[in-house]
Amino acid sequence: MATWHGEDDNGWGVIKGGETAVATLSISIDEFYFEQFNLNYEIYGDVYGEAPHLMNGQLPFINLGEVIAWLNLEEFEGQIEGGETHELELNFDTWDIEVGTYNCNLLIFDNFNNEYIIPVALEVEQYVDKDELQNAEKVLQLIPNPFTDYTDIVIDVNETGEVTIDILDIKGSMVNALFKGALSKGAHHIRWSGNANNGADTGSGIYICRYTLGDDVIYKRIVKH
């Protein structure tokens, strides 16, 4: 039971006309509980000299799941007017985590209880030193990037072999198995027109180009407008 502005002789809180009041609740949730839940509330009140009235409702609690150690945000709330945009800065920390693909969702809620989901994917590979990174930049280039109609994937094959080029979404799922075949040593151009395996347009967004030659795998981000 929470009361405001003290209590009268009957144990009721006192709020005068035009005033507001705030109650602070402390809730403990078991670390292994991952379900959503609602907190039911009832507010009793009256106008002096009139019969008491009752207001009730629910406060929804959204469980965001376990803490994501490899991702954090600079800000968690803000105000955006209609028609405006706002950039969120994401910080990725790959220190001491295993090689693999990590996924999570950013959940954004507005004042009208609308929910927006932004998927985030992190691909962690083995350590790459500066020389290896520079070499990867030479091996795989995307021109233009970002693109609207198409991008040319320019690869510099360092030895003749079986080459695979795949387009993935940011969750790591296959979008287009663009090319697979033997290529000779040297430069090659392969065009991606922003379509999926079935020929359908993929829509605007962020995609990943994966180049594979033997044990060498290189990833590069593609932005489609």
Backbone as CSV, one residue per row, in Angstrom:
resi,resn,N_x,N_y,N_z,CA_x,CA_y,CA_z,C_x,C_y,C_z
1,MET,0.851,-1.181,0.000,0.000,0.000,0.000,0.891,1.236,0.000
2,ALA,0.663,2.142,-0.933,1.398,3.405,-0.990,0.412,4.546,-0.791
3,THR,0.774,5.486,0.028,-0.059,6.673,0.235,0.778,7.914,-0.045
4,TRP,0.113,9.003,-0.395,0.811,10.226,-0.742,0.390,11.365,0.170
5,HIS,1.329,12.238,0.453,1.086,13.429,1.286,0.609,13.024,2.676
6,GLY,1.199,11.964,3.213,0.809,11.545,4.548,-0.485,10.765,4.536
7,GLU,-1.070,10.580,5.680,-2.316,9.844,5.810,-3.292,10.630,6.682
8,ASP,-4.575,10.453,6.360,-5.582,11.033,7.247,-5.926,10.023,8.337
9,ASP,-6.948,10.319,9.116,-7.301,9.445,10.235,-7.753,8.061,9.781
10,ASN,-8.197,7.942,8.531,-8.666,6.658,8.015,-7.581,5.896,7.240
11,GLY,-6.354,6.432,7.187,-5.271,5.744,6.498,-5.176,6.032,5.022
12,TRP,-5.925,7.049,4.544,-5.883,7.394,3.129,-4.797,8.429,2.866
13,GLY,-4.202,8.348,1.664,-3.273,9.385,1.261,-4.033,10.635,0.851
14,VAL,-3.352,11.755,0.911,-4.007,13.025,0.625,-3.312,13.697,-0.551
15,ILE,-4.036,13.848,-1.659,-3.546,14.588,-2.820,-4.582,15.643,-3.166
16,LYS,-4.152,16.870,-3.266,-5.071,17.952,-3.556,-5.268,18.088,-5.059
17,GLY,-6.357,18.746,-5.450,-6.669,18.922,-6.863,-5.536,19.567,-7.636
18,GLY,-5.233,19.024,-8.805,-4.179,19.572,-9.650,-2.785,19.086,-9.314
19,GLU,-2.627,18.298,-8.248,-1.315,17.795,-7.866,-1.065,16.406,-8.471
20,THR,0.177,16.013,-8.489,0.549,14.669,-8.935,1.337,13.990,-7.821
21,ALA,1.422,12.684,-7.902,2.151,11.923,-6.897,2.890,10.778,-7.565
22,VAL,3.976,10.350,-6.949,4.811,9.289,-7.491,5.051,8.237,-6.409
23,ALA,4.939,6.982,-6.797,5.277,5.884,-5.886,6.421,5.090,-6.498
24,THR,7.388,4.695,-5.707,8.535,3.902,-6.164,8.374,2.462,-5.691
25,LEU,8.446,1.534,-6.624,8.313,0.116,-6.316,9.661,-0.573,-6.497
26,SER,9.988,-1.465,-5.593,11.193,-2.279,-5.716,10.778,-3.720,-6.008
27,ILE,11.220,-4.235,-7.150,10.823,-5.567,-7.591,12.069,-6.415,-7.804
28,SER,12.076,-7.609,-7.282,13.181,-8.547,-7.471,12.717,-9.685,-8.375
29,ILE,13.527,-10.016,-9.370,13.201,-11.069,-10.333,14.324,-12.094,-10.328
30,ASP,13.973,-13.352,-10.272,14.971,-14.416,-10.290,15.786,-14.335,-11.578
31,GLU,17.100,-14.548,-11.478,17.975,-14.414,-12.636,17.669,-15.418,-13.741
32,PHE,16.958,-16.494,-13.425,16.638,-17.503,-14.429,15.227,-17.346,-14.990
33,TYR,14.543,-16.263,-14.607,13.185,-16.028,-15.101,13.260,-15.145,-16.339
34,PHE,12.753,-15.643,-17.476,12.870,-14.921,-18.732,11.517,-14.643,-19.388
35,GLU,10.429,-14.724,-18.630,9.107,-14.483,-19.191,8.707,-13.010,-19.008
36,GLN,7.751,-12.555,-19.832,7.167,-11.230,-19.630,6.085,-11.349,-18.557
37,PHE,5.796,-10.250,-17.886,4.729,-10.300,-16.893,4.117,-8.916,-16.717
38,ASN,2.920,-8.894,-16.125,2.215,-7.653,-15.849,2.016,-7.506,-14.342
39,LEU,2.129,-6.294,-13.873,1.865,-5.994,-12.470,0.516,-5.289,-12.378
40,ASN,-0.446,-5.939,-11.725,-1.771,-5.341,-11.564,-1.745,-4.288,-10.454
41,TYR,-2.444,-3.196,-10.671,-2.501,-2.154,-9.645,-3.942,-1.661,-9.465
42,GLU,-4.195,-1.152,-8.280,-5.476,-0.529,-7.954,-5.210,0.775,-7.218
43,ILE,-5.890,1.818,-7.629,-5.759,3.117,-6.985,-7.129,3.539,-6.463
44,TYR,-7.208,3.731,-5.152,-8.444,4.194,-4.526,-8.357,5.701,-4.317
45,GLY,-9.425,6.377,-4.602,-9.443,7.818,-4.364,-10.864,8.332,-4.316
46,ASP,-11.013,9.560,-3.883,-12.340,10.187,-3.873,-12.188,11.692,-3.846
47,VAL,-13.273,12.342,-4.137,-13.388,13.778,-3.944,-14.010,13.980,-2.578
48,TYR,-13.469,14.912,-1.809,-13.919,15.072,-0.422,-15.437,15.175,-0.346
49,GLY,-16.009,14.324,0.470,-17.452,14.338,0.669,-18.211,13.435,-0.271
50,GLU,-17.487,12.782,-1.244,-18.160,11.891,-2.179,-17.679,10.460,-1.960
51,ALA,-18.418,9.506,-2.560,-18.071,8.087,-2.392,-16.714,7.794,-3.043
52,PRO,-15.920,6.892,-2.439,-14.621,6.528,-3.028,-14.789,5.901,-4.415
53,HIS,-13.810,6.084,-5.264,-13.825,5.441,-6.574,-12.524,4.652,-6.746
54,LEU,-12.519,3.786,-7.741,-11.416,2.846,-7.925,-10.902,2.925,-9.357
55,MET,-9.593,2.989,-9.511,-8.944,2.908,-10.819,-8.000,1.705,-10.785
56,ASN,-8.049,0.902,-11.833,-7.129,-0.239,-11.870,-6.577,-0.432,-13.276
57,GLY,-5.501,-1.172,-13.365,-4.866,-1.418,-14.651,-3.674,-2.349,-14.492
58,GLN,-2.835,-2.363,-15.505,-1.662,-3.234,-15.490,-0.429,-2.453,-15.935
59,LEU,0.692,-2.750,-15.315,1.981,-2.232,-15.734,2.755,-3.377,-16.384
60,PRO,3.002,-3.296,-17.689,3.722,-4.390,-18.353,5.219,-4.326,-18.069
61,PHE,5.812,-5.467,-17.786,7.255,-5.576,-17.595,7.806,-6.461,-18.698
62,ILE,8.765,-5.930,-19.427,9.350,-6.638,-20.564,10.711,-7.163,-20.156
63,ASN,10.854,-8.458,-20.203,12.113,-9.082,-19.837,13.069,-9.007,-21.031
64,LEU,14.179,-8.348,-20.859,15.131,-8.171,-21.943,16.135,-9.312,-22.047
65,GLY,15.965,-10.333,-21.203,16.860,-11.482,-21.278,18.177,-11.240,-20.569
66,GLU,19.115,-12.120,-20.811,20.396,-12.035,-20.141,21.213,-10.844,-20.647
67,VAL,22.141,-10.427,-19.846,23.003,-9.304,-20.207,23.892,-9.688,-21.388
68,ILE,23.960,-8.807,-22.388,24.812,-9.034,-23.551,26.171,-8.393,-23.259
69,ALA,27.156,-9.226,-22.972,28.457,-8.703,-22.544,29.227,-8.046,-23.689
70,TRP,28.958,-8.466,-24.925,29.761,-7.972,-26.045,29.189,-6.716,-26.695
71,LEU,28.073,-6.208,-26.195,27.448,-5.040,-26.812,26.940,-4.097,-25.733
72,ASN,27.188,-2.809,-25.908,26.583,-1.826,-25.023,26.272,-0.553,-25.804
73,LEU,25.354,0.234,-25.258,24.897,1.465,-25.892,25.356,2.669,-25.104
74,GLU,25.516,3.793,-25.818,25.869,5.033,-25.150,24.654,5.654,-24.464
75,GLU,23.463,5.383,-24.984,22.236,5.951,-24.422,21.102,4.945,-24.523
76,PHE,20.167,5.044,-23.591,19.079,4.084,-23.521,17.707,4.723,-23.673
77,GLU,17.627,6.032,-23.691,16.356,6.703,-23.872,16.591,8.083,-24.457
78,GLY,15.551,8.626,-25.038,15.646,9.952,-25.636,14.334,10.347,-26.256
79,GLN,14.321,11.483,-26.899,13.106,12.007,-27.514,13.366,12.299,-28.975
80,ILE,12.480,11.804,-29.841,12.565,12.034,-31.281,11.218,12.570,-31.753
81,GLU,11.224,13.696,-32.409,9.992,14.253,-32.956,9.620,13.530,-34.242
82,GLY,8.375,13.646,-34.622,7.908,13.008,-35.858,8.704,13.444,-37.065
83,GLY,9.148,12.482,-37.866,9.913,12.775,-39.069,11.406,12.919,-38.840
84,GLU,11.844,12.905,-37.587,13.265,13.031,-37.290,13.942,11.665,-37.263
85,THR,15.250,11.668,-37.345,16.045,10.450,-37.199,17.079,10.671,-36.100
86,HIS,17.545,9.583,-35.559,18.544,9.671,-34.490,19.475,8.472,-34.593
87,GLU,20.759,8.713,-34.511,21.743,7.642,-34.601,22.084,7.122,-33.211
88,LEU,22.125,5.798,-33.097,22.549,5.144,-31.868,23.960,4.614,-32.058
89,GLU,24.810,4.869,-31.095,26.182,4.381,-31.166,26.290,3.068,-30.407
90,LEU,26.680,2.020,-31.127,26.849,0.701,-30.527,28.329,0.425,-30.322
91,ASN,28.669,-0.074,-29.153,30.055,-0.427,-28.858,30.180,-1.945,-28.727
92,PHE,31.059,-2.536,-29.529,31.270,-3.979,-29.510,32.575,-4.299,-28.789
93,ASP,32.509,-5.267,-27.909,33.683,-5.697,-27.151,33.895,-7.190,-27.388
94,THR,34.924,-7.521,-28.163,35.184,-8.925,-28.507,36.311,-9.519,-27.669
95,TRP,36.696,-8.803,-26.621,37.801,-9.305,-25.804,37.415,-10.605,-25.105
96,ASP,38.236,-11.626,-25.290,38.123,-12.892,-24.576,36.813,-13.635,-24.866
97,ILE,36.254,-13.475,-26.074,35.095,-14.286,-26.447,35.497,-15.205,-27.597
98,GLU,34.842,-16.329,-27.696,35.227,-17.356,-28.656,34.832,-16.972,-30.071
99,VAL,35.533,-17.555,-31.019,35.203,-17.368,-32.432,33.794,-17.904,-32.692
100,GLY,33.014,-17.153,-33.451,31.647,-17.594,-33.760,30.762,-16.421,-34.098
101,THR,29.475,-16.711,-34.280,28.481,-15.690,-34.603,27.603,-15.431,-33.390
102,TYR,27.428,-14.175,-33.044,26.626,-13.779,-31.894,25.491,-12.873,-32.379
103,ASN,24.297,-13.131,-31.877,23.120,-12.376,-32.309,22.337,-11.870,-31.110
104,CYS,21.724,-10.720,-31.280,20.785,-10.202,-30.292,19.847,-9.231,-30.989
105,ASN,18.842,-8.752,-30.284,17.900,-7.779,-30.827,17.895,-6.529,-29.969
106,LEU,17.879,-5.373,-30.634,17.620,-4.124,-29.938,16.113,-3.883,-29.957
107,LEU,15.526,-3.678,-28.791,14.094,-3.421,-28.686,13.889,-1.946,-28.399
108,ILE,13.093,-1.303,-29.232,12.806,0.122,-29.069,11.302,0.288,-28.871
109,PHE,10.914,1.013,-27.830,9.511,1.238,-27.517,9.232,2.730,-27.503
110,ASP,8.053,3.093,-28.015,7.664,4.497,-27.959,6.559,4.694,-26.925
111,ASN,6.077,5.922,-26.820,5.072,6.241,-25.807,3.708,5.627,-26.097
112,PHE,3.543,5.062,-27.297,2.270,4.449,-27.672,2.345,2.930,-27.605
113,ASN,3.392,2.418,-26.934,3.599,0.977,-26.750,3.861,0.239,-28.052
114,ASN,4.337,0.966,-29.072,4.778,0.303,-30.291,6.178,-0.265,-30.067
115,GLU,6.411,-1.430,-30.615,7.698,-2.113,-30.433,8.410,-2.237,-31.768
116,TYR,9.677,-1.873,-31.799,10.501,-1.968,-32.993,11.710,-2.851,-32.678
117,ILE,11.994,-3.789,-33.558,13.076,-4.737,-33.329,14.171,-4.521,-34.376
118,ILE,15.393,-4.296,-33.890,16.548,-4.138,-34.778,17.525,-5.290,-34.491
119,PRO,17.672,-6.217,-35.419,18.604,-7.334,-35.181,20.056,-6.871,-35.276
120,VAL,20.890,-7.416,-34.409,22.318,-7.105,-34.401,23.087,-8.422,-34.451
121,ALA,24.070,-8.488,-35.315,24.886,-9.699,-35.432,26.360,-9.331,-35.334
122,LEU,27.117,-10.179,-34.663,28.562,-9.988,-34.529,29.256,-11.270,-34.956
123,GLU,30.146,-11.141,-35.927,30.925,-12.285,-36.407,32.346,-12.151,-35.866
124,VAL,32.740,-13.091,-35.022,34.071,-13.057,-34.407,34.950,-14.101,-35.083
125,GLU,36.061,-13.630,-35.630,37.003,-14.527,-36.279,38.292,-14.576,-35.463
126,GLN,39.198,-15.381,-35.923,40.484,-15.467,-35.252,41.244,-14.159,-35.420
127,TYR,42.216,-13.949,-34.557,42.969,-12.696,-34.567,43.597,-12.452,-35.937
128,VAL,43.469,-11.224,-36.412,44.064,-10.833,-37.686,45.002,-9.669,-37.420
129,ASP,46.271,-9.813,-37.781,47.196,-8.710,-37.544,47.057,-7.664,-38.653
130,LYS,47.806,-6.586,-38.529,47.656,-5.452,-39.443,47.950,-5.847,-40.884
131,ASP,49.022,-6.631,-41.096,49.383,-7.034,-42.460,48.285,-7.892,-43.078
132,GLU,47.720,-8.807,-42.287,46.650,-9.665,-42.795,45.408,-8.847,-43.128
133,LEU,45.127,-7.840,-42.287,43.956,-7.000,-42.526,44.115,-6.197,-43.806
134,GLN,45.297,-5.639,-44.024,45.546,-4.892,-45.252,45.434,-5.794,-46.467
135,ASN,45.918,-7.031,-46.344,45.816,-7.980,-47.445,44.365,-8.308,-47.759
136,ALA,43.530,-8.451,-46.697,42.108,-8.728,-46.899,41.426,-7.596,-47.645
137,GLU,41.852,-6.350,-47.346,41.277,-5.197,-48.036,41.593,-5.247,-49.525
138,LYS,42.757,-5.759,-49.878,43.125,-5.858,-51.288,42.395,-7.003,-51.981
139,VAL,42.187,-8.096,-51.254,41.573,-9.281,-51.853,40.112,-9.058,-52.190
140,LEU,39.368,-8.360,-51.306,37.927,-8.209,-51.474,37.546,-6.738,-51.398
141,GLN,36.989,-6.227,-52.507,36.509,-4.852,-52.551,35.088,-4.825,-53.109
142,LEU,34.306,-3.844,-52.675,32.925,-3.675,-53.123,32.774,-2.273,-53.700
143,ILE,32.415,-2.199,-54.975,32.349,-0.912,-55.663,31.039,-0.801,-56.443
144,PRO,30.129,0.136,-56.120,30.219,1.060,-54.987,29.666,0.422,-53.709
145,ASN,29.935,1.045,-52.613,29.409,0.603,-51.320,29.386,1.808,-50.377
146,PRO,28.193,2.290,-50.050,26.839,1.769,-50.287,26.448,1.817,-51.772
147,PHE,25.379,1.051,-52.108,24.911,1.017,-53.484,23.386,1.047,-53.519
148,THR,22.861,1.337,-54.712,21.406,1.374,-54.902,20.954,0.272,-55.852
149,ASP,21.540,0.221,-57.038,21.111,-0.745,-58.051,21.985,-2.002,-58.074
150,TYR,23.283,-1.823,-57.936,24.181,-2.973,-57.973,25.516,-2.593,-57.352
151,THR,26.279,-3.596,-56.975,27.657,-3.407,-56.538,28.526,-4.461,-57.203
152,ASP,29.704,-4.063,-57.611,30.660,-5.002,-58.200,31.595,-5.525,-57.112
153,ILE,31.638,-6.826,-56.981,32.518,-7.477,-56.012,33.820,-7.793,-56.738
154,VAL,34.858,-7.077,-56.355,36.158,-7.223,-57.005,37.047,-8.067,-56.099
155,ILE,37.478,-9.215,-56.611,38.311,-10.113,-55.814,39.647,-10.318,-56.514
156,ASP,40.680,-10.348,-55.718,42.033,-10.582,-56.225,42.475,-11.952,-55.725
157,VAL,42.287,-12.951,-56.548,42.582,-14.327,-56.164,44.097,-14.537,-56.176
158,ASN,44.638,-14.940,-55.027,46.095,-15.075,-54.937,46.606,-16.425,-55.437
159,GLU,45.697,-17.388,-55.641,46.097,-18.662,-56.227,44.864,-19.319,-56.832
160,THR,45.044,-20.046,-57.916,43.926,-20.712,-58.581,43.257,-21.699,-57.620
161,GLY,41.936,-21.643,-57.573,41.233,-22.537,-56.663,39.730,-22.334,-56.702
162,GLU,39.027,-23.085,-55.867,37.563,-23.025,-55.782,37.162,-21.832,-54.919
163,VAL,36.447,-20.911,-55.498,36.039,-19.685,-54.817,34.527,-19.698,-54.606
164,THR,34.108,-19.280,-53.430,32.687,-19.141,-53.118,32.427,-17.727,-52.642
165,ILE,31.387,-17.108,-53.181,30.964,-15.775,-52.738,29.497,-15.855,-52.352
166,ASP,29.217,-15.570,-51.101,27.853,-15.611,-50.576,27.466,-14.249,-50.035
167,ILE,26.189,-13.935,-50.148,25.620,-12.741,-49.537,24.763,-13.187,-48.364
168,LEU,25.046,-12.663,-47.184,24.334,-13.021,-45.964,23.608,-11.802,-45.406
169,ASP,22.568,-12.062,-44.615,21.975,-10.951,-43.876,22.753,-10.777,-42.577
170,ILE,22.377,-9.788,-41.775,23.183,-9.503,-40.587,23.021,-10.549,-39.499
171,LYS,22.073,-11.484,-39.679,21.951,-12.599,-38.742,22.812,-13.777,-39.164
172,GLY,23.438,-13.650,-40.343,24.274,-14.730,-40.838,23.543,-15.720,-41.718
173,SER,22.266,-15.455,-42.012,21.482,-16.351,-42.873,21.777,-16.076,-44.344
174,MET,21.707,-17.134,-45.145,22.007,-17.019,-46.567,20.950,-16.185,-47.290
175,VAL,21.392,-15.220,-48.071,20.508,-14.415,-48.914,20.682,-14.811,-50.375
176,ASN,21.925,-14.898,-50.810,22.205,-15.243,-52.197,23.544,-15.978,-52.275
177,ALA,23.485,-17.245,-52.733,24.715,-17.984,-53.014,25.195,-17.520,-54.378
178,LEU,25.902,-16.407,-54.374,26.148,-15.655,-55.603,27.052,-16.373,-56.595
179,PHE,28.111,-16.984,-56.085,29.068,-17.611,-57.017,29.783,-18.765,-56.334
180,LYS,30.004,-19.829,-57.113,30.834,-20.931,-56.659,31.468,-21.575,-57.882
181,GLY,32.782,-21.580,-57.907,33.468,-22.159,-59.050,34.953,-21.895,-58.992
182,ALA,35.667,-22.486,-59.922,37.122,-22.342,-59.978,37.486,-21.026,-60.654
183,LEU,38.416,-20.300,-60.048,38.907,-19.053,-60.622,40.429,-19.102,-60.673
184,SER,40.972,-18.538,-61.721,42.427,-18.479,-61.861,42.980,-17.320,-61.043
185,LYS,44.262,-17.353,-60.827,44.916,-16.291,-60.090,44.746,-14.968,-60.813
186,GLY,44.449,-13.894,-60.034,44.268,-12.579,-60.629,42.961,-11.933,-60.204
187,ALA,42.641,-10.807,-60.829,41.456,-10.023,-60.465,40.220,-10.514,-61.213
188,HIS,39.092,-10.538,-60.515,37.814,-10.943,-61.104,36.707,-10.038,-60.580
189,HIS,35.694,-9.810,-61.401,34.562,-8.962,-61.040,33.287,-9.797,-61.062
190,ILE,32.537,-9.727,-59.982,31.242,-10.415,-59.906,30.219,-9.404,-59.418
191,ARG,29.137,-9.248,-60.156,28.139,-8.216,-59.832,26.990,-8.806,-59.022
192,TRP,26.606,-8.065,-57.988,25.390,-8.402,-57.228,24.400,-7.266,-57.382
193,SER,23.201,-7.607,-57.859,22.166,-6.599,-58.123,21.185,-6.455,-56.974
194,GLY,21.552,-6.930,-55.795,20.697,-6.754,-54.632,19.531,-7.713,-54.568
195,ASN,19.656,-8.863,-55.228,18.565,-9.826,-55.252,18.897,-11.050,-54.396
196,ALA,17.836,-11.769,-54.033,17.987,-13.000,-53.267,18.160,-14.183,-54.218
197,ASN,18.302,-15.374,-53.669,18.463,-16.575,-54.498,17.307,-16.772,-55.471
198,ASN,16.088,-16.404,-55.029,14.907,-16.597,-55.880,14.670,-15.452,-56.844
199,GLY,15.595,-14.494,-56.873,15.479,-13.368,-57.786,14.748,-12.170,-57.223
200,ALA,14.118,-12.312,-56.073,13.360,-11.215,-55.467,14.313,-10.156,-54.919
201,ASP,13.863,-8.917,-54.950,14.653,-7.825,-54.404,14.771,-7.975,-52.892
202,THR,15.945,-7.702,-52.349,16.165,-7.896,-50.915,15.738,-6.704,-50.076
203,GLY,15.570,-5.545,-50.679,15.209,-4.363,-49.914,16.432,-3.694,-49.310
204,SER,16.230,-2.492,-48.827,17.325,-1.735,-48.229,17.781,-2.393,-46.932
205,GLY,19.061,-2.225,-46.610,19.556,-2.790,-45.362,21.051,-3.054,-45.421
206,ILE,21.533,-3.736,-44.395,22.943,-4.081,-44.282,23.105,-5.575,-44.548
207,TYR,24.051,-5.913,-45.407,24.308,-7.302,-45.767,25.811,-7.588,-45.611
208,ILE,26.143,-8.847,-45.654,27.533,-9.272,-45.516,27.944,-10.071,-46.752
209,CYS,29.072,-9.691,-47.338,29.658,-10.463,-48.439,30.724,-11.372,-47.849
210,ARG,30.599,-12.673,-48.109,31.570,-13.646,-47.595,32.335,-14.272,-48.757
211,TYR,33.631,-14.127,-48.722,34.516,-14.677,-49.757,35.299,-15.843,-49.152
212,THR,35.266,-16.986,-49.852,35.956,-18.172,-49.351,36.843,-18.754,-50.447
213,LEU,38.090,-18.994,-50.089,39.026,-19.684,-50.972,39.861,-20.602,-50.097
214,GLY,39.578,-21.905,-50.158,40.271,-22.843,-49.288,39.953,-22.557,-47.824
215,ASP,40.995,-22.352,-47.026,40.819,-22.043,-45.612,40.673,-20.544,-45.351
216,ASP,40.823,-19.734,-46.387,40.730,-18.276,-46.226,39.273,-17.836,-46.354
217,VAL,38.804,-17.102,-45.348,37.449,-16.560,-45.363,37.529,-15.078,-45.021
218,ILE,36.918,-14.239,-45.860,36.918,-12.795,-45.636,35.477,-12.302,-45.679
219,TYR,35.131,-11.459,-44.729,33.796,-10.864,-44.664,33.904,-9.360,-44.898
220,LYS,32.917,-8.817,-45.587,32.859,-7.366,-45.723,31.397,-6.931,-45.767
221,ARG,31.132,-5.826,-45.100,29.765,-5.305,-44.995,29.355,-4.582,-46.266
222,ILE,28.093,-4.774,-46.665,27.505,-4.074,-47.808,26.274,-3.312,-47.327
223,VAL,26.143,-2.081,-47.749,24.968,-1.287,-47.408,24.187,-1.018,-48.688
224,LYS,22.923,-1.433,-48.675,22.045,-1.216,-49.834,21.003,-0.164,-49.504
225,HIS,20.939,0.872,-50.302,19.944,1.928,-50.110,18.678,1.614,-50.873
